[in-house]
Amino acid sequence: MLEKSRARLNEVFALAPVVPVITIENTRDAVPLARALVAGGLPVVEITLRTAAAANAARAIIAEVKDAVVGIGTVLSPSDLEMVAKMGAAFAISPGQSQELLDAASSGALPFVPGIQTASDLIACVTRGFDLVKFFPAVPAGGLAALNALAGPFPNVRFCPTGGIGQDNASQWLANPKIVAVGGSWVAPASDIAAGNWSVIEARAKAAAALRRAT
């Protein structure tokens, strides 16, 4: 089961160097937002479960924007994971991890990216078969120096860092061969989503999609 999940995650994170991390307040904004991101070259999106509208927004994108690859973030519990699987999301991603969440994810079919900050977090993940993790919050947790230090004892682990990464520093992170993609909210901030600034978001997506990565 995990082999198939790992293969699918490899496919997903190879699609673009940046994964927009989306906090959406109104379901009606979901489809035009996703279309703008896809048009800009960023088909993979993370819809965070931080608002009341998030789940329905994700469902709308999955149903109506066929070129979008929808991941669900802020997955905190086995029940969240079950809900996300039923929604038809491409993957689930978490800001951290717990024994219960890792156990549920390792026994299910939904591709899952656990969040880590420490070597102990990484041990918990790799011993359950997870070799792609979210380093969060990337900059406050020590930045590239911390990620490089963590990567040393875990040569087979790859990272999607998120938190404090923007257009100005994303290329520095993407130059690291251990990083498959970076996550960030700068492409589609909540203010532009609420204002319906789809052309602005599409332009930011194009700039982000043009970033080069080592992998």
C-alpha positions as CSV (number, residue, x, y, z in Angstrom):
1,M,0.0,0.0,0.0
2,L,2.7,2.5,1.0
3,E,4.7,1.7,-2.2
4,K,1.8,2.8,-4.3
5,S,1.3,5.9,-2.2
6,R,5.0,6.8,-2.5
7,A,4.9,6.4,-6.2
8,R,1.8,8.7,-6.5
9,L,3.4,11.3,-4.3
10,N,6.5,11.3,-6.5
11,E,4.2,11.9,-9.5
12,V,2.3,14.7,-7.8
13,F,5.3,16.7,-6.4
14,A,7.1,16.4,-9.8
15,L,4.3,18.5,-11.4
16,A,5.5,21.9,-10.2
17,P,8.1,23.4,-7.9
18,V,5.6,25.3,-5.7
19,V,2.5,24.0,-3.9
20,P,0.2,26.9,-3.1
21,V,-1.1,26.6,0.5
22,I,-4.6,27.9,0.4
23,T,-6.8,29.3,3.2
24,I,-10.2,29.9,1.7
25,E,-13.2,31.6,3.4
26,N,-15.9,31.2,0.7
27,T,-16.7,28.2,-1.3
28,R,-17.6,30.3,-4.4
29,D,-14.0,31.4,-4.7
30,A,-12.7,27.8,-5.0
31,V,-13.2,27.1,-8.6
32,P,-12.0,30.4,-10.1
33,L,-9.0,30.3,-7.8
34,A,-8.0,26.8,-8.9
35,R,-8.5,27.7,-12.5
36,A,-6.2,30.7,-12.1
37,L,-3.5,28.5,-10.4
38,V,-3.7,25.8,-13.1
39,A,-3.5,28.4,-15.9
40,G,-0.4,29.8,-14.2
41,G,1.3,26.4,-14.2
42,L,0.6,25.3,-10.6
43,P,-1.8,22.4,-10.8
44,V,-1.0,21.0,-7.3
45,V,-2.8,22.9,-4.4
46,E,-3.0,22.3,-0.7
47,I,-6.4,23.4,0.7
48,T,-6.0,23.8,4.5
49,L,-8.7,22.7,6.8
50,R,-8.6,26.0,8.7
51,T,-12.0,27.4,7.8
52,A,-15.6,26.3,7.7
53,A,-15.6,26.5,3.9
54,A,-12.4,24.5,3.3
55,A,-14.0,21.0,2.8
56,N,-16.7,22.2,0.4
57,A,-14.2,24.4,-1.4
58,A,-12.0,21.3,-2.0
59,R,-14.9,19.2,-3.1
60,A,-15.9,21.9,-5.6
61,I,-12.4,22.0,-7.1
62,I,-12.2,18.2,-7.3
63,A,-15.5,18.1,-9.1
64,E,-15.1,21.0,-11.5
65,V,-11.4,21.6,-12.2
66,K,-10.1,18.4,-13.7
67,D,-6.5,19.5,-14.2
68,A,-6.2,20.5,-10.5
69,V,-4.5,18.0,-8.1
70,V,-6.0,18.7,-4.8
71,G,-4.3,17.9,-1.5
72,I,-5.8,18.6,1.9
73,G,-3.7,20.2,4.6
74,T,-4.0,20.7,8.3
75,V,-4.9,17.0,8.7
76,L,-4.7,16.5,12.4
77,S,-6.4,13.2,13.2
78,P,-7.5,9.8,11.8
79,S,-11.0,11.2,11.4
80,D,-9.6,14.1,9.3
81,L,-7.8,11.5,7.2
82,E,-10.9,9.5,6.7
83,M,-12.9,12.6,5.6
84,V,-10.2,13.6,3.2
85,A,-10.1,10.1,1.6
86,K,-13.8,10.1,1.1
87,M,-13.6,13.6,-0.6
88,G,-11.5,12.1,-3.3
89,A,-8.4,14.2,-2.6
90,A,-5.1,13.3,-4.3
91,F,-3.2,13.4,-1.0
92,A,-3.3,14.6,2.6
93,I,-0.6,16.6,4.4
94,S,-0.2,17.5,8.0
95,P,1.8,20.2,9.9
96,G,3.0,17.6,12.3
97,Q,2.4,14.0,13.2
98,S,1.2,11.7,16.0
99,Q,1.3,8.0,16.5
100,E,-2.4,7.7,15.9
101,L,-2.2,9.7,12.7
102,L,0.8,7.8,11.3
103,D,-0.8,4.5,12.1
104,A,-4.0,5.5,10.3
105,A,-2.1,6.8,7.3
106,S,0.1,3.8,7.0
107,S,-2.9,1.4,7.0
108,G,-4.8,3.4,4.4
109,A,-4.6,4.0,0.7
110,L,-4.5,7.8,0.6
111,P,-1.0,9.2,0.0
112,F,0.0,11.1,3.1
113,V,2.8,13.6,3.8
114,P,3.5,14.0,7.6
115,G,4.9,17.1,9.1
116,I,8.2,17.1,11.0
117,Q,10.5,19.5,12.9
118,T,12.9,17.2,14.7
119,A,15.0,14.0,14.3
120,S,12.5,12.2,16.6
121,D,9.7,13.2,14.3
122,L,11.6,11.8,11.3
123,I,12.3,8.5,13.1
124,A,8.6,8.1,13.8
125,C,7.9,8.7,10.1
126,V,10.6,6.7,8.4
127,T,10.0,3.6,10.6
128,R,6.4,3.6,9.3
129,G,7.5,3.9,5.7
130,F,7.1,7.6,5.1
131,D,10.0,9.1,3.1
132,L,8.5,12.4,1.9
133,V,7.8,14.8,4.7
134,K,6.7,18.4,5.3
135,F,9.3,20.5,7.1
136,F,7.1,23.0,9.0
137,P,7.4,25.8,9.9
138,A,10.5,25.8,7.7
139,V,12.0,29.2,8.4
140,P,11.1,29.5,12.1
141,A,12.3,26.0,12.7
142,G,15.8,26.8,11.6
143,G,15.7,27.3,7.8
144,L,17.9,25.5,5.4
145,A,20.6,24.9,8.0
146,A,18.2,22.9,10.1
147,L,16.9,20.9,7.1
148,N,20.4,20.0,6.0
149,A,21.3,18.9,9.5
150,L,18.2,16.7,9.7
151,A,18.8,15.3,6.2
152,G,22.2,14.0,7.1
153,P,21.1,10.9,9.2
154,F,18.1,10.3,6.9
155,P,19.6,10.1,3.4
156,N,16.5,8.7,1.7
157,V,14.1,11.3,3.1
158,R,12.9,14.2,0.9
159,F,11.2,17.3,2.0
160,C,8.5,19.8,1.1
161,P,9.3,22.8,3.4
162,T,6.5,25.2,4.2
163,G,6.4,28.2,6.4
164,G,8.2,31.5,5.8
165,I,8.9,30.7,2.2
166,G,8.1,33.2,-0.5
167,Q,9.0,34.4,-4.0
168,D,12.2,36.0,-2.7
169,N,13.7,32.9,-1.0
170,A,12.0,30.0,-2.7
171,S,14.8,29.5,-5.2
172,Q,17.3,29.1,-2.4
173,W,15.3,26.2,-1.0
174,L,14.6,24.6,-4.4
175,A,18.4,24.5,-5.1
176,N,18.6,21.8,-2.4
177,P,18.4,18.3,-4.0
178,K,16.6,17.0,-0.9
179,I,13.6,19.3,-1.6
180,V,10.9,18.1,-4.1
181,A,8.9,21.3,-3.9
182,V,8.1,24.2,-1.5
183,G,4.8,25.1,-0.1
184,G,3.7,28.7,0.4
185,S,0.8,31.1,0.7
186,W,2.3,34.0,-1.2
187,V,1.0,32.8,-4.6
188,A,-2.7,33.1,-3.4
189,P,-3.0,35.1,-0.2
190,A,-6.4,35.3,1.5
191,S,-6.7,39.0,0.6
192,D,-6.4,38.4,-3.1
193,I,-8.7,35.4,-2.9
194,A,-11.4,37.4,-1.2
195,A,-11.0,40.2,-3.7
196,G,-11.2,37.9,-6.7
197,N,-7.9,39.0,-8.0
198,W,-7.6,36.0,-10.3
199,S,-5.3,37.6,-12.9
200,V,-2.9,38.7,-10.1
201,I,-2.9,35.2,-8.7
202,E,-2.3,33.7,-12.1
203,A,0.7,36.0,-12.7
204,R,2.2,35.0,-9.4
205,A,1.6,31.3,-10.2
206,K,3.5,31.8,-13.5
207,A,6.4,33.3,-11.7
208,A,6.4,30.5,-9.2
209,A,6.1,27.8,-11.8
210,A,9.2,29.2,-13.5
211,L,11.4,28.6,-10.5
212,R,14.0,26.0,-11.0
213,R,14.8,23.1,-8.7
214,A,17.6,20.7,-8.2
215,T,15.5,17.5,-8.4
